[in-house]
């Protein structure tokens, strides 16, 4: 996987992190579920990039 493709993957995961984080906060009203959601996204993105 080239560097450009890795950076593109990170950008693609950045949008759900911002929008999804806001939705999760609106539903739960706390930052703890947002942190869990963000951690799951980071792990999934890291797994895709590392292969």
C-alpha distance matrix in Angstrom:
0.0 3.8 6.7 8.3 6.3 6.8 10.2 10.9 10.5 12.9 15.2 15.4 16.5 18.8 21.1 22.0 22.5 25.1 26.8 26.6 27.9 30.8 31.6 31.5 33.8 36.1 36.5 37.0 38.4 36.8 33.8 33.4 31.8 29.6 28.3 27.7 25.9 23.7 23.0 22.0 19.5 18.1 17.8 16.1 13.6 13.0 12.7 10.0 7.9 8.9 7.9
3.8 0.0 3.8 5.4 5.3 6.4 8.8 9.9 10.8 12.7 14.5 15.5 17.0 18.6 21.0 22.5 22.9 25.0 26.9 27.3 28.4 31.1 32.2 32.4 34.4 36.7 37.4 38.0 39.1 37.5 34.4 34.3 33.0 30.5 29.2 29.0 27.1 24.6 24.3 23.7 20.9 19.2 19.6 18.2 15.1 14.7 15.2 12.6 9.9 11.3 11.2
6.7 3.8 0.0 3.8 5.4 5.1 6.2 8.5 9.9 10.7 12.4 14.3 15.5 16.6 19.2 21.1 21.0 22.9 25.1 25.7 26.4 29.1 30.6 30.8 32.5 34.9 35.9 36.3 37.1 35.4 32.2 32.3 31.3 28.5 27.2 27.4 25.7 22.8 22.6 22.5 19.6 17.7 18.6 17.7 14.3 13.7 15.2 13.0 9.7 11.5 12.5
8.3 5.4 3.8 0.0 3.8 5.4 5.2 6.1 8.7 10.0 10.6 12.3 14.4 15.2 17.3 19.5 19.9 21.4 23.4 24.4 25.4 27.8 29.2 29.8 31.5 33.6 34.8 35.6 36.3 35.0 32.0 32.4 31.2 28.2 27.3 27.7 25.5 22.7 23.2 22.9 19.7 18.3 19.7 18.3 14.7 15.1 16.7 13.9 11.2 13.8 14.6
6.3 5.3 5.4 3.8 0.0 3.8 5.4 4.9 6.2 8.7 9.8 10.4 12.5 14.2 16.1 17.7 18.5 20.5 22.1 22.6 24.0 26.5 27.5 28.1 30.1 32.2 33.0 33.9 34.9 33.7 30.8 31.0 29.4 26.7 26.0 25.9 23.5 21.2 21.5 20.7 17.5 16.5 17.5 15.6 12.3 13.1 14.0 10.9 8.8 11.8 12.0
6.8 6.4 5.1 5.4 3.8 0.0 3.8 5.4 5.1 6.4 8.8 9.9 10.8 12.5 15.1 16.5 16.6 18.8 20.9 21.1 22.0 24.8 26.0 26.1 28.1 30.4 31.2 31.7 32.7 31.2 28.1 28.1 26.8 24.2 23.0 23.0 21.0 18.4 18.4 17.9 14.9 13.3 14.3 13.0 9.5 9.8 11.3 8.7 5.9 9.0 10.2
10.2 8.8 6.2 5.2 5.4 3.8 0.0 3.8 5.4 5.1 6.3 8.7 9.9 10.5 13.1 15.2 15.1 16.7 19.0 19.8 20.6 23.0 24.6 25.1 26.6 28.9 30.1 30.7 31.3 29.9 26.8 27.3 26.1 23.1 22.2 22.8 20.7 17.7 18.3 18.4 15.0 13.5 15.4 14.5 10.7 11.4 13.7 11.5 8.9 12.1 13.8
10.9 9.9 8.5 6.1 4.9 5.4 3.8 0.0 3.8 5.4 5.0 6.2 8.7 9.7 11.4 13.6 14.4 15.9 17.5 18.5 19.8 22.1 23.3 24.1 26.0 27.8 28.9 30.0 30.8 29.8 27.0 27.6 26.0 23.1 22.7 23.1 20.4 17.9 19.0 18.5 14.9 14.3 16.3 14.5 11.0 12.8 14.5 11.6 10.1 13.7 14.7
10.5 10.8 9.9 8.7 6.2 5.1 5.4 3.8 0.0 3.8 5.4 5.0 6.3 8.6 10.6 11.7 12.5 14.8 16.3 16.5 18.0 20.6 21.5 21.9 24.1 26.1 26.8 27.7 28.8 27.7 25.0 25.2 23.4 20.7 20.3 20.1 17.5 15.3 16.1 15.1 11.7 11.3 12.9 10.8 7.4 9.6 11.1 8.2 7.5 11.2 12.3
12.9 12.7 10.7 10.0 8.7 6.4 5.1 5.4 3.8 0.0 3.8 5.4 5.1 6.1 9.1 10.5 10.3 12.4 14.6 15.0 15.8 18.5 19.9 20.1 21.8 24.2 25.2 25.7 26.5 25.2 22.2 22.6 21.2 18.3 17.6 18.0 15.6 12.9 13.8 13.7 10.1 9.2 11.6 10.5 6.9 8.8 11.4 9.6 8.4 11.8 13.9
15.2 14.5 12.4 10.6 9.8 8.8 6.3 5.0 5.4 3.8 0.0 3.8 5.4 4.9 6.9 9.5 9.8 11.0 12.9 14.1 15.2 17.2 18.8 19.7 21.3 23.2 24.5 25.6 26.1 25.2 22.4 23.4 21.9 18.7 18.6 19.5 16.7 14.1 15.9 15.8 12.1 11.9 14.7 13.4 10.1 12.5 14.9 12.9 11.9 15.5 17.2
15.4 15.5 14.3 12.3 10.4 9.9 8.7 6.2 5.0 5.4 3.8 0.0 3.8 5.5 6.0 7.6 9.2 10.9 11.8 12.6 14.4 16.5 17.3 18.3 20.5 22.1 23.0 24.4 25.4 24.8 22.4 23.1 21.1 18.2 18.6 18.8 15.6 13.7 15.6 14.7 10.9 11.8 14.2 12.0 9.4 12.6 14.2 11.8 11.9 15.6 16.8
16.5 17.0 15.5 14.4 12.5 10.8 9.9 8.7 6.3 5.1 5.4 3.8 0.0 3.8 5.6 5.7 6.3 9.0 10.4 10.3 11.7 14.4 15.2 15.6 17.8 19.8 20.6 21.5 22.6 21.7 19.1 19.6 17.6 14.8 14.9 15.0 12.0 10.0 11.8 11.0 7.2 8.3 10.9 9.2 6.9 10.2 12.2 10.7 11.2 14.5 16.1
18.8 18.6 16.6 15.2 14.2 12.5 10.5 9.7 8.6 6.1 4.9 5.5 3.8 0.0 3.8 5.7 5.0 6.4 8.7 9.7 10.3 12.6 14.3 15.0 16.4 18.5 19.9 20.8 21.2 20.3 17.6 18.8 17.3 13.9 14.2 15.2 12.4 9.9 12.4 12.6 9.0 9.5 12.9 12.1 9.7 12.5 15.1 13.9 13.7 17.0 19.1
21.1 21.0 19.2 17.3 16.1 15.1 13.1 11.4 10.6 9.1 6.9 6.0 5.6 3.8 0.0 3.8 5.3 5.4 6.1 7.9 9.6 11.0 12.2 13.8 15.4 16.7 18.2 19.8 20.3 20.1 18.0 19.4 17.5 14.2 15.5 16.4 13.1 11.4 14.5 14.3 10.8 12.4 15.5 14.2 12.3 15.5 17.6 16.2 16.5 20.0 21.6
22.0 22.5 21.1 19.5 17.7 16.5 15.2 13.6 11.7 10.5 9.5 7.6 5.7 5.7 3.8 0.0 3.8 5.5 5.2 5.0 7.4 9.5 9.8 10.9 13.2 14.6 15.5 16.9 18.1 17.9 16.0 17.0 14.6 11.8 13.3 13.6 10.0 9.2 12.4 11.5 8.5 11.0 13.7 12.2 11.4 14.8 16.5 15.4 16.6 19.7 21.2
22.5 22.9 21.0 19.9 18.5 16.6 15.1 14.4 12.5 10.3 9.8 9.2 6.3 5.0 5.3 3.8 0.0 3.8 5.8 5.3 5.5 8.4 9.9 10.1 11.6 13.9 15.1 15.8 16.5 15.6 13.2 14.3 12.5 9.2 10.2 11.2 8.1 6.3 9.7 9.9 7.2 8.9 12.2 11.8 10.9 13.7 16.0 15.7 16.3 19.1 21.2
25.1 25.0 22.9 21.4 20.5 18.8 16.7 15.9 14.8 12.4 11.0 10.9 9.0 6.4 5.4 5.5 3.8 0.0 3.8 5.6 5.2 6.4 8.9 10.1 10.8 12.5 14.6 15.6 15.6 15.2 13.1 15.1 13.7 10.1 11.7 13.5 10.7 9.1 12.7 13.5 10.9 12.4 15.8 15.5 14.4 17.1 19.6 19.1 19.4 22.4 24.6
26.8 26.9 25.1 23.4 22.1 20.9 19.0 17.5 16.3 14.6 12.9 11.8 10.4 8.7 6.1 5.2 5.8 3.8 0.0 3.8 5.4 5.3 6.4 8.8 10.0 10.8 12.6 14.5 14.9 15.3 14.1 16.1 14.0 10.9 13.5 14.6 11.4 11.0 14.7 14.7 12.3 14.7 17.7 16.8 16.1 19.3 21.2 20.5 21.4 24.5 26.2
26.6 27.3 25.7 24.4 22.6 21.1 19.8 18.5 16.5 15.0 14.1 12.6 10.3 9.7 7.9 5.0 5.3 5.6 3.8 0.0 3.8 5.3 5.0 6.0 8.5 9.7 10.5 12.1 13.3 13.5 12.4 13.7 11.0 8.4 11.2 11.6 8.2 8.7 12.3 11.8 10.1 13.0 15.5 14.7 14.8 17.9 19.5 19.1 20.5 23.3 24.9
27.9 28.4 26.4 25.4 24.0 22.0 20.6 19.8 18.0 15.8 15.2 14.4 11.7 10.3 9.6 7.4 5.5 5.2 5.4 3.8 0.0 3.8 5.5 5.1 6.1 8.6 10.0 10.5 11.0 10.6 8.9 10.7 8.7 5.5 8.3 9.7 7.1 7.2 10.9 11.5 10.3 12.5 15.3 15.4 15.5 18.1 20.1 20.3 21.3 23.8 25.9
30.8 31.1 29.1 27.8 26.5 24.8 23.0 22.1 20.6 18.5 17.2 16.5 14.4 12.6 11.0 9.5 8.4 6.4 5.3 5.3 3.8 0.0 3.8 5.5 5.1 6.1 8.7 10.0 9.7 10.5 9.8 12.4 10.7 8.0 11.2 12.9 10.6 10.9 14.6 15.2 14.0 16.2 19.1 19.0 19.0 21.7 23.7 23.7 24.7 27.3 29.4
31.6 32.2 30.6 29.2 27.5 26.0 24.6 23.3 21.5 19.9 18.8 17.3 15.2 14.3 12.2 9.8 9.9 8.9 6.4 5.0 5.5 3.8 0.0 3.8 5.4 5.0 6.2 8.6 9.6 11.0 11.2 13.1 10.6 8.9 12.5 13.2 10.6 12.0 15.4 15.2 14.4 17.2 19.6 19.0 19.5 22.5 24.0 23.9 25.4 28.1 29.7
31.5 32.4 30.8 29.8 28.1 26.1 25.1 24.1 21.9 20.1 19.7 18.3 15.6 15.0 13.8 10.9 10.1 10.1 8.8 6.0 5.1 5.5 3.8 0.0 3.8 5.5 5.2 6.1 7.8 8.4 8.6 9.7 6.9 5.9 9.6 9.9 7.8 10.0 13.0 12.9 12.9 15.7 17.6 17.6 18.7 21.2 22.6 23.1 24.8 27.0 28.8
33.8 34.4 32.5 31.5 30.1 28.1 26.6 26.0 24.1 21.8 21.3 20.5 17.8 16.4 15.4 13.2 11.6 10.8 10.0 8.5 6.1 5.1 5.4 3.8 0.0 3.8 5.5 5.3 4.9 5.7 6.4 8.8 7.3 6.1 9.7 11.1 10.0 11.4 14.4 15.2 15.3 17.5 19.8 20.2 21.0 23.3 25.1 25.7 27.0 29.2 31.3
36.1 36.7 34.9 33.6 32.2 30.4 28.9 27.8 26.1 24.2 23.2 22.1 19.8 18.5 16.7 14.6 13.9 12.5 10.8 9.7 8.6 6.1 5.0 5.5 3.8 0.0 3.8 5.8 5.4 8.2 9.8 12.2 10.5 9.8 13.5 14.6 13.1 14.7 17.8 18.2 18.1 20.6 22.9 22.9 23.6 26.3 27.9 28.2 29.6 32.0 33.9
36.5 37.4 35.9 34.8 33.0 31.2 30.1 28.9 26.8 25.2 24.5 23.0 20.6 19.9 18.2 15.5 15.1 14.6 12.6 10.5 10.0 8.7 6.2 5.2 5.5 3.8 0.0 3.8 5.9 8.6 10.7 12.0 9.5 10.0 13.7 13.8 12.5 15.0 17.7 17.5 17.9 20.8 22.5 22.4 23.7 26.3 27.4 28.0 29.8 32.0 33.6
37.0 38.0 36.3 35.6 33.9 31.7 30.7 30.0 27.7 25.7 25.6 24.4 21.5 20.8 19.8 16.9 15.8 15.6 14.5 12.1 10.5 10.0 8.6 6.1 5.3 5.8 3.8 0.0 3.8 5.5 8.2 8.9 7.1 8.6 11.8 11.9 11.7 14.2 16.4 16.7 17.8 20.2 21.7 22.2 23.7 25.9 27.1 28.1 29.9 31.7 33.5
38.4 39.1 37.1 36.3 34.9 32.7 31.3 30.8 28.8 26.5 26.1 25.4 22.6 21.2 20.3 18.1 16.5 15.6 14.9 13.3 11.0 9.7 9.6 7.8 4.9 5.4 5.9 3.8 0.0 3.8 7.1 9.1 8.7 9.3 12.2 13.5 13.5 15.3 17.6 18.6 19.4 21.4 23.3 24.2 25.3 27.3 28.9 30.0 31.3 33.2 35.4
36.8 37.5 35.4 35.0 33.7 31.2 29.9 29.8 27.7 25.2 25.2 24.8 21.7 20.3 20.1 17.9 15.6 15.2 15.3 13.5 10.6 10.5 11.0 8.4 5.7 8.2 8.6 5.5 3.8 0.0 3.8 5.6 6.5 7.2 9.4 11.0 11.8 13.2 15.1 16.7 17.8 19.3 21.1 22.5 23.6 25.2 27.0 28.4 29.5 31.1 33.5
33.8 34.4 32.2 32.0 30.8 28.1 26.8 27.0 25.0 22.2 22.4 22.4 19.1 17.6 18.0 16.0 13.2 13.1 14.1 12.4 8.9 9.8 11.2 8.6 6.4 9.8 10.7 8.2 7.1 3.8 0.0 3.8 5.6 5.0 6.2 8.7 9.8 10.3 12.2 14.3 15.2 16.2 18.3 19.9 20.8 22.1 24.2 25.7 26.5 28.0 30.6
33.4 34.3 32.3 32.4 31.0 28.1 27.3 27.6 25.2 22.6 23.4 23.1 19.6 18.8 19.4 17.0 14.3 15.1 16.1 13.7 10.7 12.4 13.1 9.7 8.8 12.2 12.0 8.9 9.1 5.6 3.8 0.0 3.8 5.3 5.1 6.4 8.7 9.9 10.6 12.6 14.4 15.3 16.7 18.6 20.0 21.0 22.7 24.6 25.7 26.8 29.3
31.8 33.0 31.3 31.2 29.4 26.8 26.1 26.0 23.4 21.2 21.9 21.1 17.6 17.3 17.5 14.6 12.5 13.7 14.0 11.0 8.7 10.7 10.6 6.9 7.3 10.5 9.5 7.1 8.7 6.5 5.6 3.8 0.0 3.8 5.4 5.0 6.1 8.5 9.7 10.6 12.4 14.2 15.3 16.6 18.3 19.8 21.1 22.8 24.3 25.6 27.8
29.6 30.5 28.5 28.2 26.7 24.2 23.1 23.1 20.7 18.3 18.7 18.2 14.8 13.9 14.2 11.8 9.2 10.1 10.9 8.4 5.5 8.0 8.9 5.9 6.1 9.8 10.0 8.6 9.3 7.2 5.0 5.3 3.8 0.0 3.8 5.4 5.0 6.1 8.5 9.9 10.6 12.2 14.2 15.4 16.4 18.1 19.9 21.2 22.3 24.0 26.4
28.3 29.2 27.2 27.3 26.0 23.0 22.2 22.7 20.3 17.6 18.6 18.6 14.9 14.2 15.5 13.3 10.2 11.7 13.5 11.2 8.3 11.2 12.5 9.6 9.7 13.5 13.7 11.8 12.2 9.4 6.2 5.1 5.4 3.8 0.0 3.8 5.4 5.1 6.0 8.6 9.8 10.4 12.2 14.2 15.2 16.1 18.2 19.9 20.7 22.0 24.7
27.7 29.0 27.4 27.7 25.9 23.0 22.8 23.1 20.1 18.0 19.5 18.8 15.0 15.2 16.4 13.6 11.2 13.5 14.6 11.6 9.7 12.9 13.2 9.9 11.1 14.6 13.8 11.9 13.5 11.0 8.7 6.4 5.0 5.4 3.8 0.0 3.8 5.5 5.1 6.2 8.7 9.9 10.6 12.4 14.2 15.2 16.5 18.5 19.9 21.0 23.2
25.9 27.1 25.7 25.5 23.5 21.0 20.7 20.4 17.5 15.6 16.7 15.6 12.0 12.4 13.1 10.0 8.1 10.7 11.4 8.2 7.1 10.6 10.6 7.8 10.0 13.1 12.5 11.7 13.5 11.8 9.8 8.7 6.1 5.0 5.4 3.8 0.0 3.8 5.5 5.2 6.4 8.7 10.1 10.7 12.3 14.2 15.5 16.8 18.4 20.0 22.0
23.7 24.6 22.8 22.7 21.2 18.4 17.7 17.9 15.3 12.9 14.1 13.7 10.0 9.9 11.4 9.2 6.3 9.1 11.0 8.7 7.2 10.9 12.0 10.0 11.4 14.7 15.0 14.2 15.3 13.2 10.3 9.9 8.5 6.1 5.1 5.5 3.8 0.0 3.8 5.4 5.1 6.2 8.6 9.9 10.4 12.1 14.1 15.4 16.3 18.0 20.4
23.0 24.3 22.6 23.2 21.5 18.4 18.3 19.0 16.1 13.8 15.9 15.6 11.8 12.4 14.5 12.4 9.7 12.7 14.7 12.3 10.9 14.6 15.4 13.0 14.4 17.8 17.7 16.4 17.6 15.1 12.2 10.6 9.7 8.5 6.0 5.1 5.5 3.8 0.0 3.8 5.4 5.1 6.2 8.6 9.8 10.4 12.2 14.3 15.2 16.2 18.8
22.0 23.7 22.5 22.9 20.7 17.9 18.4 18.5 15.1 13.7 15.8 14.7 11.0 12.6 14.3 11.5 9.9 13.5 14.7 11.8 11.5 15.2 15.2 12.9 15.2 18.2 17.5 16.7 18.6 16.7 14.3 12.6 10.6 9.9 8.6 6.2 5.2 5.4 3.8 0.0 3.8 5.5 5.2 6.2 8.6 9.8 10.6 12.4 14.3 15.4 17.3
19.5 20.9 19.6 19.7 17.5 14.9 15.0 14.9 11.7 10.1 12.1 10.9 7.2 9.0 10.8 8.5 7.2 10.9 12.3 10.1 10.3 14.0 14.4 12.9 15.3 18.1 17.9 17.8 19.4 17.8 15.2 14.4 12.4 10.6 9.8 8.7 6.4 5.1 5.4 3.8 0.0 3.8 5.5 5.1 6.0 8.4 9.8 10.6 12.1 14.1 16.0
18.1 19.2 17.7 18.3 16.5 13.3 13.5 14.3 11.3 9.2 11.9 11.8 8.3 9.5 12.4 11.0 8.9 12.4 14.7 13.0 12.5 16.2 17.2 15.7 17.5 20.6 20.8 20.2 21.4 19.3 16.2 15.3 14.2 12.2 10.4 9.9 8.7 6.2 5.1 5.5 3.8 0.0 3.8 5.5 5.1 5.9 8.5 9.9 10.4 11.9 14.5
17.8 19.6 18.6 19.7 17.5 14.3 15.4 16.3 12.9 11.6 14.7 14.2 10.9 12.9 15.5 13.7 12.2 15.8 17.7 15.5 15.3 19.1 19.6 17.6 19.8 22.9 22.5 21.7 23.3 21.1 18.3 16.7 15.3 14.2 12.2 10.6 10.1 8.6 6.2 5.2 5.5 3.8 0.0 3.8 5.5 5.1 6.1 8.7 9.9 10.4 12.7
16.1 18.2 17.7 18.3 15.6 13.0 14.5 14.5 10.8 10.5 13.4 12.0 9.2 12.1 14.2 12.2 11.8 15.5 16.8 14.7 15.4 19.0 19.0 17.6 20.2 22.9 22.4 22.2 24.2 22.5 19.9 18.6 16.6 15.4 14.2 12.4 10.7 9.9 8.6 6.2 5.1 5.5 3.8 0.0 3.8 5.4 5.1 6.3 8.7 10.0 11.4
13.6 15.1 14.3 14.7 12.3 9.5 10.7 11.0 7.4 6.9 10.1 9.4 6.9 9.7 12.3 11.4 10.9 14.4 16.1 14.8 15.5 19.0 19.5 18.7 21.0 23.6 23.7 23.7 25.3 23.6 20.8 20.0 18.3 16.4 15.2 14.2 12.3 10.4 9.8 8.6 6.0 5.1 5.5 3.8 0.0 3.8 5.4 5.1 6.2 8.5 10.4
13.0 14.7 13.7 15.1 13.1 9.8 11.4 12.8 9.6 8.8 12.5 12.6 10.2 12.5 15.5 14.8 13.7 17.1 19.3 17.9 18.1 21.7 22.5 21.2 23.3 26.3 26.3 25.9 27.3 25.2 22.1 21.0 19.8 18.1 16.1 15.2 14.2 12.1 10.4 9.8 8.4 5.9 5.1 5.4 3.8 0.0 3.8 5.4 5.1 5.9 8.8
12.7 15.2 15.2 16.7 14.0 11.3 13.7 14.5 11.1 11.4 14.9 14.2 12.2 15.1 17.6 16.5 16.0 19.6 21.2 19.5 20.1 23.7 24.0 22.6 25.1 27.9 27.4 27.1 28.9 27.0 24.2 22.7 21.1 19.9 18.2 16.5 15.5 14.1 12.2 10.6 9.8 8.5 6.1 5.1 5.4 3.8 0.0 3.8 5.5 5.3 6.7
10.0 12.6 13.0 13.9 10.9 8.7 11.5 11.6 8.2 9.6 12.9 11.8 10.7 13.9 16.2 15.4 15.7 19.1 20.5 19.1 20.3 23.7 23.9 23.1 25.7 28.2 28.0 28.1 30.0 28.4 25.7 24.6 22.8 21.2 19.9 18.5 16.8 15.4 14.3 12.4 10.6 9.9 8.7 6.3 5.1 5.4 3.8 0.0 3.8 5.6 5.9
7.9 9.9 9.7 11.2 8.8 5.9 8.9 10.1 7.5 8.4 11.9 11.9 11.2 13.7 16.5 16.6 16.3 19.4 21.4 20.5 21.3 24.7 25.4 24.8 27.0 29.6 29.8 29.9 31.3 29.5 26.5 25.7 24.3 22.3 20.7 19.9 18.4 16.3 15.2 14.3 12.1 10.4 9.9 8.7 6.2 5.1 5.5 3.8 0.0 3.8 5.6
8.9 11.3 11.5 13.8 11.8 9.0 12.1 13.7 11.2 11.8 15.5 15.6 14.5 17.0 20.0 19.7 19.1 22.4 24.5 23.3 23.8 27.3 28.1 27.0 29.2 32.0 32.0 31.7 33.2 31.1 28.0 26.8 25.6 24.0 22.0 21.0 20.0 18.0 16.2 15.4 14.1 11.9 10.4 10.0 8.5 5.9 5.3 5.6 3.8 0.0 3.8
7.9 11.2 12.5 14.6 12.0 10.2 13.8 14.7 12.3 13.9 17.2 16.8 16.1 19.1 21.6 21.2 21.2 24.6 26.2 24.9 25.9 29.4 29.7 28.8 31.3 33.9 33.6 33.5 35.4 33.5 30.6 29.3 27.8 26.4 24.7 23.2 22.0 20.4 18.8 17.3 16.0 14.5 12.7 11.4 10.4 8.8 6.7 5.9 5.6 3.8 0.0
